[in-house]
Amino acid sequence: MTPSAILFSVNSYDRDGDIESEGIFLHFEDTRVKAANTLKEFREIVAHFESMLREIEENYPEAK
C-alpha cells in the first residue's frame, strides 16, 4: 500500500444521509478506522506520528 492510497472521510453517514458518527476516519483499503473526534485531535495524532517517526529513525536504523 502506498501512502497516497490511505484516504480519509469526515463523519460517518447512514443510508438516509444522517450523521451516524462524527469524527475523522482513515481508510486503509477495506479497513476504516476512526482516528479522531475533531480536527484539533487529528492534528495531535499527526504530531504524535511525527514523534514516532523520529524515535524509529533514532533507534531502528535498519528500518530505513
Buried (B, 14 or more C-beta within 10 A) or exposed (E): EEEEEEEEEEEEEEEEEEEEEEBBBBEEEEEBEEBBEEEEEBEEEEEEEEEEEEEEEEEEEEEE
